[in-house]
Amino acid sequence: MSKLYPLPLSPAQAFFECPPLLALTIGSVFGSLAYWASKLATDGDPSLFEEPSFSHLVPLKGVEMALQPASVEIGDGNPQGETRIRRSFISPDKLVTEPLPGMRVLPDLLIQSAKDFPTTNAVGWLKEDKIWEFYEMSDYKYWTYTQLLEEVSKMSNGLAELGLTKETRFNIYSATKPSWQVMAHACSRRSITFATAYDSLGVAGLEHSINEPEAVGIFTNANLLKTLAAIISKAPTLKYVIYDEEADESIVKNIRDARPDIRIITYDELRQLGETKAHEIIKPDPSDIACIMYTSGSTGAPKGVLLSHLNLVSSVAGVRTLLYEFMSENESVIAYLPLAHILEFIVELTSLSMGVKIGYGSIKTLTETSMRNCSGDIKTFKPSVMIGVPAVWELIRKGILAKVKAGGKLKQSIFNAALAVKKSSLLNRIGGGLMDTVVFNQVREQTGGNLRYAISGGAALSKETQEFLSKALVSVLQGYGLTESCGMCAILSPTYMQYECVGVPVPSTEIKLVDAPETGYLSTNQPNPQGEVWIRGPSVSRGYFKRDDITKESMTEDGWFKTGDIAQWNQDGTLSIIDRKKNLVKLAGGEYIALEKLESIYKSCSLVANLCVHADASANRPMAIVFVHEKNLAVACEELKIGESGRSISQMCHDEEVEKLVLKELLLTGRKAGFKPLELLQSIVLTDEEWTPQNGLVTAAQKLNRKMILDHYAEAVKVILTLSSAFSN
């Protein structure tokens, strides 16, 4: 039986259960802080992120625990060219399909939760009181689970009164808010398939998401009507436009003038229509398509992924089964990511199935940066669980470091010393409560002070950022999934907390790795079998809407979906993602580099807001296009006296000395992460132009649009590659 350390104890628990240990810890805190602070002053910043040695530590007396493998091999024999299939250790004999007995389709979920948690607050939202240069918001207002179900029922009746049926399709083009979920569930109660559209879509993307599914109705927000008006004459199947909030009447008139045959009503009017007559639920079959969820389009036109009720409910069952022991109905989740993204949708559905309270916010009002006379959403709501994508966590990390730096060298030294102590000392095993109180509580108050877990998904998160936030803020658990897997197919359970790992297969999915011989990732590699991730199970999509060609290419006859991601099985049964198959690039020397892996690390550099790594077969090392972090770069130039004070960010980006500074910091970041020489950047292009979905340089899900970026900066990239090639020859 393996010997492991116990779960973290609070200071109070440590006092009662092991008083000498607490006394030792109190002395160690201040002694270690003094040591590290003096070392920082004399030696500079130590490497805070090297793995500590615990060889000098022993488990507490009488504590002995066994950590079983996170996944279990099933089936017989040793298949050629692939690993054996693995399933979650929780449910190795079968894949789960129901969060609770009898919960088989989306309508079941809310009906059951309203029975189990009738008076519990289900969803909350803030109302914008004023929008000038800054936002002012009201306090949170809530619907209970009973009220949420009543709202869904009324809107479902309203759709029935309009004449929408199981044969029609509906589009949801809206920001993340309660009405998004209400309309999705209202459609499900009528067995109406709904298609999704990111609220950041431009006219081409919106037109595609309406016309391909031949949507008859659309729900949107008043501020999005202008984009809808631009394509309304090109959406012949649309008959109904429903919008919430107060609209500009001139835009509504433009839609009516362009399409007098369309009926335009407000969200409140649809509710009133639904109050006039009750309609029976038209309950869908589990195999019916609930949603056509459009991908963000990082590799071309958005693809519509077919998600059945079985897929959605099984995904909820998998996540819930895996995390149930770590969560309760007393949790509160802050919701601000796009609901058109599968990660946010499944997290919210899982929360609703467990009676958890959801508080809606937005990226614009999440923190106090753009607020006046009130706190940001996260401080107001005080969530216990927060979901984010790497871009959000990078911003939070850089924001914390900027505030610490602004406090002066003494505070900065104490903070860095505390971080080093917390990472490498005995505090790891007793929870570090005193250290948290002395140093880190102010950091945690910025997120409301109640955070217990954070989950990162959507793309790879760098080890440096995950570890920093896990020590200074809250444990950050990585997840892995795709739209095609209907959300997460692996999550890092707190039981297996570690870095550079996406964790445990969810119990609704089974996974195997298939050889990718052209890149050297093989199932026979030791000690870690590697290969392309293939997934199968009740939560995995059956394919793409009207794209049989792509479906046949990516799905096998026996139900396996080829993800295109390269991964490895770790010795504890957890999974680590290495990169996307298509983002593995062969250099001139014949070696492969993983672009997304490099980007996840380089983005943690404080001078970088975003970055795209590029290489081709003629290059010996990669280069990068860097969207700089304006504030941090300005501070760095000021401190190092590079150029004149008060220069614009554009001027800085064209300064050769600034370019050298940024490249130097990026190389330092890469070396700290243990990059091989061929993974270190050879050169960079600096830009102050923000990368947004509107200019097409990132997708609506904030993923890099490589083709657009390389086309946009083609001239600068060509010059660098030509110079690099000439230099290497």
Secondary structure as UniProt FT lines:
FT   HELIX           11..17
FT   HELIX           19..43
FT   TURN            48..49
FT   TURN            55..56
FT   TURN            61..62
FT   STRAND          71..74
FT   TURN            80..81
FT   STRAND          85..88
FT   TURN            89..90
FT   TURN            101..102
FT   HELIX           106..116
FT   TURN            118..119
FT   STRAND          121..125
FT   STRAND          128..131
FT   STRAND          135..137
FT   STRAND          141..144
FT   HELIX           145..162
FT   TURN            166..167
FT   STRAND          169..173
FT   HELIX           178..189
FT   TURN            190..191
FT   STRAND          193..197
FT   TURN            199..200
FT   HELIX           203..211
FT   TURN            212..214
FT   STRAND          217..221
FT   HELIX           222..224
FT   HELIX           225..231
FT   HELIX           232..234
FT   TURN            236..237
FT   STRAND          240..244
FT   HELIX           249..258
FT   TURN            260..261
FT   STRAND          263..266
FT   HELIX           267..275
FT   TURN            286..287
FT   STRAND          289..294
FT   TURN            298..299
FT   STRAND          304..308
FT   HELIX           309..323
FT   HELIX           324..326
FT   TURN            329..330
FT   STRAND          332..335
FT   TURN            339..340
FT   HELIX           342..353
FT   TURN            354..355
FT   STRAND          357..360
FT   HELIX           363..365
FT   HELIX           368..370
FT   HELIX           377..381
FT   STRAND          385..388
FT   HELIX           390..406
FT   HELIX           409..424
FT   HELIX           427..430
FT   TURN            431..432
FT   HELIX           433..435
FT   HELIX           436..440
FT   HELIX           441..445
FT   TURN            446..448
FT   STRAND          453..456
FT   HELIX           463..472
FT   STRAND          476..482
FT   TURN            483..486
FT   STRAND          487..491
FT   HELIX           494..496
FT   STRAND          503..505
FT   TURN            507..508
FT   STRAND          510..514
FT   HELIX           517..519
FT   TURN            523..524
FT   STRAND          530..536
FT   TURN            538..539
FT   TURN            545..546
FT   HELIX           548..554
FT   TURN            557..558
FT   STRAND          561..569
FT   TURN            571..572
FT   STRAND          575..580
FT   HELIX           581..583
FT   STRAND          584..586
FT   TURN            588..589
FT   STRAND          592..594
FT   HELIX           595..602
FT   TURN            603..604
FT   TURN            606..607
FT   STRAND          608..614
FT   TURN            617..618
FT   STRAND          623..628
FT   HELIX           630..640
FT   TURN            645..646
FT   HELIX           649..653
FT   HELIX           656..672
FT   TURN            673..674
FT   HELIX           677..679
FT   STRAND          683..687
FT   TURN            693..696
FT   TURN            700..701
FT   HELIX           706..712
FT   HELIX           714..728
//
